Amino acid sequence: MSRRNDKDRGMRAVARVREVRERDSRVGLLQALTNVRTREEQYAELQTALDQAAVRDADTLDAFVVSRHLLAAMAVTVREAEQRLDASRTVAVEAHHRWQADKARVRAIEHLLEERALRRAEEADRAEVRETDDIVGRLHARNHGVAS
């Protein structure tokens, strides 16, 4: 009996560790998704600014040259923001995979513990039936021994 309790105690410890890992990976996923939303907003703002700057008219040739340099610099900034957004999305996808794997591990341990508890309950039921059969058998033997 002690050996079973030790195994279950060990499995419950493993379950607690897995639950902590699952919680941590869920927090990591939420942070990654928040980062994606922030990057999306930054990208959209920069893209809007670039679009607005592209339609402005220049009065002079110097103003035109300056606006083209500014547009080129803004385009680089937009591309960098897009790359950061793509990287954030990649991190979020990886975080989601990690969380799914951690969640599956937690469920596997929980399932194993449930199966063990079910087996113990079945063993206890069988032991109770054996004990009841034994008692009934002794009563029957005693009654037949008295009647003989």
DSSP file with accessible surface (Angstrom, degrees, kcal/mol):
  #  RESIDUE AA STRUCTURE BP1 BP2  ACC     N-H-->O    O-->H-N    N-H-->O    O-->H-N    TCO  KAPPA ALPHA  PHI   PSI    X-CA   Y-CA   Z-CA
    1    1 A M     >        0   0  155      0, 0.0     4,-2.0     0, 0.0     5,-0.2   0.000 360.0 360.0 360.0 -42.0    0.0    0.0    0.0
    2    2 A S  H  >  +     0   0   81      1,-0.2     4,-2.2     2,-0.2     5,-0.1   0.869 360.0  55.3 -63.4 -36.9    2.8    2.4    0.9
    3    3 A R  H  > S+     0   0  187      2,-0.2     4,-2.2     1,-0.2    -1,-0.2   0.896 106.9  49.8 -64.4 -39.3    4.5    1.7   -2.4
    4    4 A R  H  > S+     0   0  103      1,-0.2     4,-2.7     2,-0.2     5,-0.2   0.919 110.2  50.4 -63.6 -43.7    1.3    2.7   -4.3
    5    5 A N  H  X S+     0   0   69     -4,-2.0     4,-2.8     1,-0.2    -1,-0.2   0.879 108.8  52.3 -62.5 -38.2    1.1    5.9   -2.3
    6    6 A D  H  X S+     0   0   78     -4,-2.2     4,-2.5     2,-0.2    -1,-0.2   0.915 110.5  48.0 -63.5 -42.4    4.7    6.7   -3.1
    7    7 A K  H  X S+     0   0  108     -4,-2.2     4,-2.5     2,-0.2    -2,-0.2   0.924 114.8  45.0 -63.8 -44.9    4.0    6.2   -6.8
    8    8 A D  H  X S+     0   0    4     -4,-2.7     4,-2.9     2,-0.2     5,-0.2   0.891 111.5  52.7 -67.1 -37.7    0.9    8.4   -6.7
    9    9 A R  H  X S+     0   0  140     -4,-2.8     4,-2.1    -5,-0.2    -2,-0.2   0.933 111.3  47.1 -62.2 -42.9    2.8   11.0   -4.7
   10   10 A G  H  X S+     0   0   37     -4,-2.5     4,-2.4     2,-0.2    -2,-0.2   0.919 112.8  48.7 -63.9 -41.7    5.5   11.0   -7.3
   11   11 A M  H  X S+     0   0   28     -4,-2.5     4,-2.6     1,-0.2    -2,-0.2   0.886 110.1  51.5 -67.2 -37.2    2.9   11.3  -10.1
   12   12 A R  H  X S+     0   0  107     -4,-2.9     4,-2.4     2,-0.2    -1,-0.2   0.885 109.1  51.3 -67.2 -34.6    1.1   14.1   -8.3
   13   13 A A  H  X S+     0   0   35     -4,-2.1     4,-2.3     2,-0.2    -2,-0.2   0.929 110.4  48.4 -65.5 -42.7    4.5   15.9   -8.0
   14   14 A V  H  X S+     0   0   57     -4,-2.4     4,-2.8     1,-0.2    -2,-0.2   0.922 110.1  52.7 -61.5 -41.9    5.0   15.4  -11.7
   15   15 A A  H  X S+     0   0    8     -4,-2.6     4,-2.6     1,-0.2    -2,-0.2   0.915 108.1  50.4 -60.6 -42.8    1.5   16.7  -12.3
   16   16 A R  H  X S+     0   0  138     -4,-2.4     4,-2.2     2,-0.2    -1,-0.2   0.925 111.4  48.0 -63.1 -41.8    2.2   19.9  -10.3
   17   17 A V  H  X S+     0   0   75     -4,-2.3     4,-2.5     1,-0.2    -2,-0.2   0.939 112.6  48.7 -63.3 -44.5    5.4   20.5  -12.2
   18   18 A R  H  X S+     0   0   68     -4,-2.8     4,-2.6     1,-0.2    -2,-0.2   0.886 109.8  52.3 -62.9 -38.9    3.6   20.0  -15.5
   19   19 A E  H  X S+     0   0   66     -4,-2.6     4,-2.6     2,-0.2    -1,-0.2   0.903 109.2  49.4 -64.5 -40.1    0.8   22.4  -14.4
   20   20 A V  H  X S+     0   0   63     -4,-2.2     4,-2.8     2,-0.2    -2,-0.2   0.932 111.9  48.5 -64.6 -43.4    3.3   25.1  -13.5
   21   21 A R  H  X S+     0   0  128     -4,-2.5     4,-2.7     2,-0.2    -2,-0.2   0.908 111.3  50.3 -62.2 -41.1    5.0   24.6  -16.9
   22   22 A E  H  X S+     0   0   25     -4,-2.6     4,-2.3    80,-0.2    -2,-0.2   0.928 111.7  47.9 -63.8 -43.4    1.6   24.8  -18.7
   23   23 A R  H  X S+     0   0  117     -4,-2.6     4,-2.5     2,-0.2    -2,-0.2   0.925 112.6  49.1 -62.3 -44.4    0.8   28.0  -16.8
   24   24 A D  H  X S+     0   0  104     -4,-2.8     4,-2.6     1,-0.2    -2,-0.2   0.914 111.8  47.9 -61.9 -42.3    4.1   29.5  -17.6
   25   25 A S  H  X S+     0   0   11     -4,-2.7     4,-2.4     2,-0.2    74,-0.3   0.868 110.2  52.7 -69.7 -31.8    3.8   28.6  -21.3
   26   26 A R  H  X S+     0   0   97     -4,-2.3     4,-2.6     2,-0.2    -2,-0.2   0.927 109.9  48.3 -67.0 -40.7    0.3   30.1  -21.3
   27   27 A V  H  X S+     0   0   73     -4,-2.5     4,-2.5     1,-0.2    -2,-0.2   0.928 111.1  50.9 -63.0 -42.7    1.6   33.3  -19.8
   28   28 A G  H  X S+     0   0   26     -4,-2.6     4,-2.5     2,-0.2    -2,-0.2   0.906 109.6  50.4 -60.6 -40.7    4.4   33.3  -22.4
   29   29 A L  H  X S+     0   0   13     -4,-2.4     4,-2.7    66,-0.2    -2,-0.2   0.932 109.7  50.0 -63.4 -44.8    1.8   32.8  -25.2
   30   30 A L  H  X S+     0   0   97     -4,-2.6     4,-2.3     1,-0.2    -2,-0.2   0.908 111.6  48.7 -61.7 -40.0   -0.3   35.7  -23.8
   31   31 A Q  H  X S+     0   0  129     -4,-2.5     4,-2.4     2,-0.2    -1,-0.2   0.913 111.2  50.1 -64.7 -42.0    2.8   38.0  -23.8
   32   32 A A  H  X S+     0   0    9     -4,-2.5     4,-2.2     2,-0.2    60,-0.2   0.909 111.1  48.7 -63.9 -40.3    3.7   36.9  -27.3
   33   33 A L  H  X S+     0   0   63     -4,-2.7     4,-2.4     2,-0.2    -1,-0.2   0.892 110.3  51.2 -68.0 -36.7    0.1   37.7  -28.5
   34   34 A T  H  X S+     0   0   72     -4,-2.3     4,-2.4    -5,-0.2    -2,-0.2   0.917 109.5  51.0 -63.9 -40.9    0.2   41.1  -26.8
   35   35 A N  H  X S+     0   0   63     -4,-2.4     4,-2.7     2,-0.2    -2,-0.2   0.901 108.3  52.0 -62.8 -40.6    3.5   41.8  -28.5
   36   36 A V  H  X S+     0   0   14     -4,-2.2     4,-2.7     2,-0.2    -2,-0.2   0.943 109.8  49.0 -61.5 -46.4    2.0   40.8  -31.9
   37   37 A R  H  X S+     0   0  125     -4,-2.4     4,-2.3     1,-0.2    -2,-0.2   0.918 112.0  48.7 -60.1 -42.1   -0.9   43.2  -31.3
   38   38 A T  H  X S+     0   0   54     -4,-2.4     4,-2.5     1,-0.2    -1,-0.2   0.932 112.6  47.7 -62.9 -45.0    1.5   46.0  -30.4
   39   39 A R  H  X S+     0   0   65     -4,-2.7     4,-2.8     1,-0.2    -2,-0.2   0.871 110.0  53.1 -64.5 -37.4    3.6   45.4  -33.5
   40   40 A E  H  X S+     0   0   74     -4,-2.7     4,-2.7     2,-0.2    -1,-0.2   0.922 110.2  47.5 -63.4 -43.0    0.5   45.3  -35.7
   41   41 A E  H  X S+     0   0  116     -4,-2.3     4,-2.5     2,-0.2    -2,-0.2   0.918 112.9  48.5 -63.9 -44.0   -0.5   48.7  -34.3
   42   42 A Q  H  X S+     0   0   72     -4,-2.5     4,-2.5     2,-0.2     5,-0.2   0.929 112.8  48.2 -61.1 -45.3    3.0   50.1  -34.8
   43   43 A Y  H  X S+     0   0   56     -4,-2.8     4,-2.9     1,-0.2     5,-0.2   0.927 111.6  49.5 -61.8 -45.4    3.1   48.8  -38.4
   44   44 A A  H  X S+     0   0   50     -4,-2.7     4,-2.5     1,-0.2    -1,-0.2   0.911 111.6  49.0 -62.1 -41.5   -0.4   50.1  -39.2
   45   45 A E  H  X S+     0   0  134     -4,-2.5     4,-2.5     2,-0.2    -1,-0.2   0.925 113.6  45.8 -64.0 -44.5    0.5   53.6  -37.8
   46   46 A L  H  X S+     0   0   53     -4,-2.5     4,-2.5     2,-0.2    -2,-0.2   0.903 112.6  50.5 -65.8 -40.4    3.8   53.7  -39.8
   47   47 A Q  H  X S+     0   0   53     -4,-2.9     4,-2.7     2,-0.2    -2,-0.2   0.919 111.2  49.0 -64.3 -41.1    2.1   52.5  -43.0
   48   48 A T  H  X S+     0   0   71     -4,-2.5     4,-2.6    -5,-0.2     5,-0.2   0.926 111.0  49.9 -63.6 -43.2   -0.6   55.1  -42.6
   49   49 A A  H  X S+     0   0   34     -4,-2.5     4,-2.5     1,-0.2    -2,-0.2   0.909 111.7  48.8 -62.4 -40.7    2.0   57.8  -42.1
   50   50 A L  H  X S+     0   0   26     -4,-2.5     4,-2.1     2,-0.2    -2,-0.2   0.931 111.1  49.6 -64.4 -44.7    3.9   56.6  -45.2
   51   51 A D  H  X S+     0   0   86     -4,-2.7     4,-0.9     1,-0.2    -2,-0.2   0.905 113.1  46.8 -61.0 -41.5    0.7   56.6  -47.2
   52   52 A Q  H >< S+     0   0  108     -4,-2.6     3,-0.6     1,-0.2     4,-0.5   0.897 111.9  50.0 -68.3 -39.9   -0.1   60.2  -46.1
   53   53 A A  H >< S+     0   0    7     -4,-2.5     3,-0.8     1,-0.2    -1,-0.2   0.839 104.1  60.6 -67.9 -30.4    3.4   61.4  -46.7
   54   54 A A  H 3< S+     0   0   49     -4,-2.1    -1,-0.2     1,-0.2    -2,-0.2   0.775 104.0  49.0 -69.6 -24.8    3.4   59.9  -50.2
   55   55 A V  T << S+     0   0  115     -4,-0.9    -1,-0.2    -3,-0.6    -2,-0.2   0.512  84.0 111.0 -95.7  -3.2    0.4   62.0  -51.3
   56   56 A R    <   -     0   0  155     -3,-0.8     2,-0.3    -4,-0.5    -3,-0.0  -0.460  65.6-129.6 -71.3 140.0    1.7   65.4  -50.1
   57   57 A D        -     0   0  151     -2,-0.2     2,-0.4    10,-0.0    -1,-0.1  -0.660  12.2-138.1 -89.4 145.4    2.6   67.8  -52.8
   58   58 A A        -     0   0   38     -2,-0.3     6,-0.1     1,-0.1     3,-0.0  -0.873   3.8-156.4-104.6 135.9    5.9   69.6  -52.9
   59   59 A D  S    S+     0   0  157     -2,-0.4     2,-0.3     2,-0.0    -1,-0.1   0.868  75.9  24.9 -76.8 -38.6    6.1   73.3  -53.8
   60   60 A T  S  > S-     0   0   81      1,-0.1     4,-2.2     0, 0.0     5,-0.1  -0.759  82.5-108.3-124.6 169.9    9.7   73.4  -54.9
   61   61 A L  H  > S+     0   0  128     -2,-0.3     4,-2.6     2,-0.2     5,-0.2   0.904 120.2  52.2 -64.5 -40.8   12.2   71.1  -56.3
   62   62 A D  H  > S+     0   0  126      1,-0.2     4,-2.6     2,-0.2    -1,-0.2   0.919 109.6  48.7 -62.1 -43.2   14.1   71.2  -52.9
   63   63 A A  H  > S+     0   0   40      1,-0.2     4,-2.6     2,-0.2    -1,-0.2   0.890 110.9  51.8 -63.3 -37.8   11.0   70.3  -51.0
   64   64 A F  H  X S+     0   0   97     -4,-2.2     4,-2.3     2,-0.2    -2,-0.2   0.933 110.3  47.4 -63.7 -46.1   10.3   67.5  -53.5
   65   65 A V  H  X S+     0   0   63     -4,-2.6     4,-2.3     2,-0.2    -2,-0.2   0.931 113.3  48.4 -62.4 -44.7   13.9   66.1  -53.0
   66   66 A V  H  X S+     0   0   97     -4,-2.6     4,-2.7     1,-0.2    -2,-0.2   0.931 110.9  50.4 -61.9 -43.3   13.5   66.3  -49.2
   67   67 A S  H  X S+     0   0   29     -4,-2.6     4,-2.9     1,-0.2    -1,-0.2   0.889 109.4  51.4 -65.1 -36.0   10.1   64.6  -49.3
   68   68 A R  H  X S+     0   0  106     -4,-2.3     4,-2.4     2,-0.2    -1,-0.2   0.912 111.1  47.4 -66.6 -40.3   11.5   61.7  -51.4
   69   69 A H  H  X S+     0   0  131     -4,-2.3     4,-2.4     2,-0.2    -2,-0.2   0.914 113.4  48.8 -64.3 -41.8   14.4   61.2  -48.9
   70   70 A L  H  X S+     0   0   91     -4,-2.7     4,-2.8     2,-0.2    -2,-0.2   0.922 111.3  49.6 -63.9 -43.0   11.9   61.3  -46.1
   71   71 A L  H  X S+     0   0   16     -4,-2.9     4,-2.6     2,-0.2    -2,-0.2   0.904 109.9  51.1 -62.2 -41.0    9.6   58.8  -47.9
   72   72 A A  H  X S+     0   0   56     -4,-2.4     4,-2.0     2,-0.2    -1,-0.2   0.930 112.4  46.1 -63.0 -43.7   12.6   56.5  -48.5
   73   73 A A  H  X S+     0   0   55     -4,-2.4     4,-2.2     1,-0.2    -2,-0.2   0.911 113.0  49.9 -65.6 -40.7   13.5   56.6  -44.9
   74   74 A M  H  X S+     0   0   40     -4,-2.8     4,-2.6     1,-0.2    -2,-0.2   0.892 107.7  54.2 -65.2 -37.5    9.9   56.0  -43.8
   75   75 A A  H  X S+     0   0   26     -4,-2.6     4,-2.5     2,-0.2    -1,-0.2   0.906 107.7  50.2 -63.5 -39.5    9.7   53.1  -46.2
   76   76 A V  H  X S+     0   0   58     -4,-2.0     4,-2.6     2,-0.2    -1,-0.2   0.933 110.5  49.9 -63.0 -43.0   12.7   51.5  -44.6
   77   77 A T  H  X S+     0   0   56     -4,-2.2     4,-2.4     1,-0.2    -2,-0.2   0.903 110.1  50.3 -62.7 -40.2   11.1   52.0  -41.2
   78   78 A V  H  X S+     0   0    9     -4,-2.6     4,-2.4     2,-0.2    -1,-0.2   0.924 110.4  49.6 -64.7 -43.1    7.9   50.4  -42.4
   79   79 A R  H  X S+     0   0  134     -4,-2.5     4,-2.3     2,-0.2    -2,-0.2   0.916 111.3  49.2 -62.2 -41.8    9.8   47.4  -43.8
   80   80 A E  H  X S+     0   0   87     -4,-2.6     4,-2.4     2,-0.2    -1,-0.2   0.908 110.6  50.4 -64.4 -39.6   11.6   47.0  -40.4
   81   81 A A  H  X S+     0   0    2     -4,-2.4     4,-2.4     2,-0.2    -2,-0.2   0.896 109.8  51.2 -64.5 -38.1    8.3   47.2  -38.6
   82   82 A E  H  X S+     0   0   81     -4,-2.4     4,-2.7     2,-0.2    -2,-0.2   0.909 109.7  49.5 -65.8 -39.5    6.9   44.6  -40.9
   83   83 A Q  H  X S+     0   0  129     -4,-2.3     4,-2.5     2,-0.2    -2,-0.2   0.905 110.7  49.6 -65.9 -40.6    9.9   42.3  -40.2
   84   84 A R  H  X S+     0   0   89     -4,-2.4     4,-2.6     2,-0.2    -2,-0.2   0.907 110.9  50.8 -64.0 -38.7    9.5   42.8  -36.4
   85   85 A L  H  X S+     0   0    5     -4,-2.4     4,-2.4     2,-0.2    -2,-0.2   0.932 110.2  48.7 -63.6 -45.3    5.8   42.0  -36.8
   86   86 A D  H  X S+     0   0   78     -4,-2.7     4,-2.2     1,-0.2    -2,-0.2   0.913 111.8  49.4 -60.8 -42.6    6.7   38.8  -38.7
   87   87 A A  H  X S+     0   0   55     -4,-2.5     4,-2.5     1,-0.2    -1,-0.2   0.911 110.2  51.0 -63.6 -40.7    9.2   37.8  -36.1
   88   88 A S  H  X S+     0   0    7     -4,-2.6     4,-2.4     1,-0.2    -1,-0.2   0.889 109.2  50.8 -63.4 -39.9    6.6   38.5  -33.3
   89   89 A R  H  X S+     0   0  107     -4,-2.4     4,-2.5     2,-0.2    -1,-0.2   0.895 108.8  51.5 -64.7 -40.2    4.1   36.3  -35.2
   90   90 A T  H  X S+     0   0   86     -4,-2.2     4,-2.5     2,-0.2    -2,-0.2   0.930 110.4  48.7 -61.8 -44.2    6.7   33.5  -35.4
   91   91 A V  H  X S+     0   0   86     -4,-2.5     4,-2.8     1,-0.2    -2,-0.2   0.915 110.9  51.1 -61.5 -42.1    7.4   33.7  -31.7
   92   92 A A  H  X S+     0   0    8     -4,-2.4     4,-2.4   -60,-0.2    -2,-0.2   0.904 109.3  50.1 -64.1 -39.8    3.6   33.6  -31.0
   93   93 A V  H  X S+     0   0   75     -4,-2.5     4,-2.4     2,-0.2    -1,-0.2   0.934 112.8  46.6 -64.1 -44.3    3.2   30.5  -33.1
   94   94 A E  H  X S+     0   0  115     -4,-2.5     4,-2.5     1,-0.2    -2,-0.2   0.906 111.6  51.4 -63.6 -41.1    6.0   28.8  -31.3
   95   95 A A  H  X S+     0   0   18     -4,-2.8     4,-2.5     2,-0.2   -66,-0.2   0.891 109.1  51.3 -63.0 -37.9    4.6   29.9  -28.0
   96   96 A H  H  X S+     0   0   75     -4,-2.4     4,-2.7     2,-0.2    -2,-0.2   0.926 110.2  48.5 -65.7 -43.4    1.2   28.4  -29.0
   97   97 A H  H  X S+     0   0  106     -4,-2.4     4,-2.4     2,-0.2    -2,-0.2   0.919 112.1  49.4 -61.6 -43.3    2.9   25.1  -29.9
   98   98 A R  H  X S+     0   0  165     -4,-2.5     4,-2.7     1,-0.2     5,-0.2   0.925 111.8  48.2 -62.3 -44.9    4.7   25.0  -26.6
   99   99 A W  H  X S+     0   0   43     -4,-2.5     4,-2.9   -74,-0.3    -2,-0.2   0.925 110.8  51.0 -63.0 -43.0    1.6   25.7  -24.7
  100  100 A Q  H  X S+     0   0   69     -4,-2.7     4,-2.3     1,-0.2    -1,-0.2   0.911 111.9  47.4 -60.5 -43.0   -0.4   23.1  -26.6
  101  101 A A  H  X S+     0   0   39     -4,-2.4     4,-2.1     2,-0.2    -2,-0.2   0.927 113.1  47.7 -64.6 -44.0    2.4   20.5  -25.8
  102  102 A D  H  X S+     0   0   16     -4,-2.7     4,-2.1     1,-0.2   -80,-0.2   0.900 111.5  51.0 -64.0 -39.6    2.5   21.5  -22.2
  103  103 A K  H  X S+     0   0   63     -4,-2.9     4,-2.4    -5,-0.2    -1,-0.2   0.915 109.0  51.0 -64.2 -40.4   -1.3   21.3  -21.9
  104  104 A A  H  X S+     0   0   48     -4,-2.3     4,-2.3     1,-0.2    -1,-0.2   0.890 108.5  52.1 -64.6 -38.6   -1.2   17.8  -23.5
  105  105 A R  H  X S+     0   0  113     -4,-2.1     4,-2.2     2,-0.2    -1,-0.2   0.899 108.8  50.2 -65.0 -40.4    1.4   16.6  -21.0
  106  106 A V  H  X S+     0   0   12     -4,-2.1     4,-2.7     1,-0.2    -2,-0.2   0.941 111.3  48.6 -62.0 -46.6   -0.8   17.9  -18.1
  107  107 A R  H  X S+     0   0  129     -4,-2.4     4,-2.7     1,-0.2    -2,-0.2   0.884 109.1  53.8 -62.1 -36.7   -3.8   16.0  -19.5
  108  108 A A  H  X S+     0   0   60     -4,-2.3     4,-2.4     2,-0.2    -1,-0.2   0.931 110.8  45.1 -64.4 -44.0   -1.7   12.8  -19.9
  109  109 A I  H  X S+     0   0   23     -4,-2.2     4,-2.7     2,-0.2     5,-0.2   0.926 113.4  50.5 -65.4 -43.3   -0.6   12.9  -16.3
  110  110 A E  H  X S+     0   0   77     -4,-2.7     4,-2.5     1,-0.2    -2,-0.2   0.918 110.9  49.6 -60.1 -42.6   -4.1   13.6  -15.1
  111  111 A H  H  X S+     0   0  104     -4,-2.7     4,-2.7     2,-0.2    -1,-0.2   0.919 110.1  50.5 -62.5 -43.2   -5.4   10.7  -17.2
  112  112 A L  H  X S+     0   0   62     -4,-2.4     4,-2.5     1,-0.2    -2,-0.2   0.929 111.1  48.2 -61.8 -43.8   -2.8    8.4  -15.8
  113  113 A L  H  X S+     0   0   35     -4,-2.7     4,-2.4     1,-0.2    -1,-0.2   0.903 111.6  50.3 -64.2 -39.8   -3.7    9.4  -12.2
  114  114 A E  H  X S+     0   0  123     -4,-2.5     4,-2.5     2,-0.2    -2,-0.2   0.910 110.2  50.2 -63.6 -42.5   -7.4    8.9  -13.0
  115  115 A E  H  X S+     0   0   73     -4,-2.7     4,-2.6     2,-0.2    -2,-0.2   0.909 110.7  49.3 -63.0 -42.2   -6.7    5.5  -14.4
  116  116 A R  H  X S+     0   0   53     -4,-2.5     4,-2.4     2,-0.2    -2,-0.2   0.914 111.2  49.1 -63.2 -43.1   -4.7    4.5  -11.4
  117  117 A A  H  X S+     0   0   46     -4,-2.4     4,-2.4     2,-0.2    -2,-0.2   0.910 111.1  50.6 -62.9 -40.5   -7.5    5.7   -9.1
  118  118 A L  H  X S+     0   0   87     -4,-2.5     4,-2.6     2,-0.2    -2,-0.2   0.927 110.3  49.2 -63.2 -44.2  -10.0    3.7  -11.1
  119  119 A R  H  X S+     0   0  118     -4,-2.6     4,-2.6     1,-0.2    -2,-0.2   0.907 111.0  50.1 -61.9 -42.0   -7.9    0.6  -10.9
  120  120 A R  H  X S+     0   0   67     -4,-2.4     4,-2.6     2,-0.2    -1,-0.2   0.909 110.4  50.0 -63.5 -40.4   -7.5    1.0   -7.1
  121  121 A A  H  X S+     0   0   47     -4,-2.4     4,-2.5     2,-0.2    -2,-0.2   0.915 111.6  48.5 -64.2 -41.0  -11.3    1.4   -6.8
  122  122 A E  H  X S+     0   0   84     -4,-2.6     4,-2.5     2,-0.2    -2,-0.2   0.911 111.7  49.5 -65.2 -41.1  -11.9   -1.7   -8.8
  123  123 A E  H  X S+     0   0   68     -4,-2.6     4,-2.6     2,-0.2    -2,-0.2   0.909 110.8  49.9 -63.0 -41.5   -9.3   -3.6   -6.7
  124  124 A A  H  X S+     0   0   56     -4,-2.6     4,-2.5     2,-0.2    -2,-0.2   0.908 110.3  50.5 -64.3 -40.3  -11.0   -2.4   -3.5
  125  125 A D  H  X S+     0   0   95     -4,-2.5     4,-2.4     2,-0.2    -2,-0.2   0.922 111.6  47.7 -63.1 -44.3  -14.4   -3.5   -4.9
  126  126 A R  H  X S+     0   0  124     -4,-2.5     4,-2.6     2,-0.2    -2,-0.2   0.910 111.5  50.5 -63.5 -40.6  -13.0   -7.0   -5.8
  127  127 A A  H  X S+     0   0   40     -4,-2.6     4,-2.6     2,-0.2    -2,-0.2   0.906 110.4  50.2 -64.0 -39.1  -11.4   -7.3   -2.3
  128  128 A E  H  X S+     0   0  119     -4,-2.5     4,-2.8     2,-0.2    -2,-0.2   0.914 110.6  49.0 -65.2 -40.9  -14.8   -6.3   -0.7
  129  129 A V  H  X S+     0   0   83     -4,-2.4     4,-3.0     2,-0.2    -2,-0.2   0.924 111.8  49.3 -64.0 -43.5  -16.6   -9.0   -2.8
  130  130 A R  H  X S+     0   0  151     -4,-2.6     4,-2.6     2,-0.2    -2,-0.2   0.929 112.5  47.8 -61.1 -43.5  -14.0  -11.6   -1.8
  131  131 A E  H  X S+     0   0  122     -4,-2.6     4,-2.6     2,-0.2    -2,-0.2   0.923 112.9  48.1 -64.6 -42.6  -14.3  -10.6    1.9
  132  132 A T  H  X S+     0   0   70     -4,-2.8     4,-2.9     1,-0.2     5,-0.2   0.925 112.4  49.0 -63.9 -43.5  -18.1  -10.8    1.6
  133  133 A D  H  X S+     0   0  103     -4,-3.0     4,-2.8     1,-0.2    -2,-0.2   0.904 111.0  50.8 -61.1 -41.0  -17.9  -14.2   -0.1
  134  134 A D  H  X S+     0   0   87     -4,-2.6     4,-2.6     2,-0.2    -2,-0.2   0.925 111.8  46.7 -62.9 -44.3  -15.6  -15.4    2.6
  135  135 A I  H  X S+     0   0   69     -4,-2.6     4,-2.8     2,-0.2     5,-0.2   0.938 114.0  47.5 -64.2 -45.7  -17.9  -14.2    5.4
  136  136 A V  H  X S+     0   0   85     -4,-2.9     4,-2.8     1,-0.2    -2,-0.2   0.920 111.8  51.5 -62.7 -40.2  -20.9  -15.8    3.7
  137  137 A G  H  X S+     0   0   38     -4,-2.8     4,-2.7    -5,-0.2    -2,-0.2   0.917 111.2  46.7 -63.3 -42.9  -19.0  -19.0    3.1
  138  138 A R  H  X S+     0   0  144     -4,-2.6     4,-2.8     2,-0.2    -1,-0.2   0.910 113.3  48.9 -66.1 -41.0  -18.0  -19.2    6.8
  139  139 A L  H  X S+     0   0   71     -4,-2.8     4,-2.8     2,-0.2    -2,-0.2   0.920 112.8  48.1 -63.0 -41.8  -21.5  -18.5    7.9
  140  140 A H  H  X S+     0   0  103     -4,-2.8     4,-2.4    -5,-0.2    -2,-0.2   0.927 112.9  47.6 -64.2 -42.8  -22.8  -21.1    5.5
  141  141 A A  H  X S+     0   0   61     -4,-2.7     4,-2.4     2,-0.2    -2,-0.2   0.904 113.2  48.4 -65.3 -39.8  -20.2  -23.6    6.8
  142  142 A R  H  X S+     0   0  157     -4,-2.8     4,-2.3     2,-0.2    -2,-0.2   0.927 112.3  48.6 -67.7 -41.0  -21.0  -22.8   10.4
  143  143 A N  H  X S+     0   0  100     -4,-2.8     4,-1.9     1,-0.2    -1,-0.2   0.885 115.1  44.7 -66.1 -39.2  -24.8  -23.2    9.8
  144  144 A H  H  X S+     0   0  104     -4,-2.4     4,-1.4    -5,-0.2    -1,-0.2   0.839 111.3  53.8 -74.4 -29.7  -24.3  -26.5    8.0
  145  145 A G  H  < S+     0   0   52     -4,-2.4    -2,-0.2    -5,-0.2    -1,-0.2   0.884 111.7  45.1 -69.7 -35.6  -21.9  -27.7   10.7
  146  146 A V  H  < S+     0   0  116     -4,-2.3    -2,-0.2     1,-0.2    -1,-0.2   0.892 113.3  50.2 -73.0 -38.9  -24.5  -26.9   13.3
  147  147 A A  H  <        0   0   85     -4,-1.9    -2,-0.2    -5,-0.2    -1,-0.2   0.776 360.0 360.0 -72.9 -24.2  -27.3  -28.6   11.3
  148  148 A S     <        0   0  132     -4,-1.4    -3,-0.0    -5,-0.1    -4,-0.0  -0.171 360.0 360.0 -74.6 360.0  -25.3  -31.8   10.7
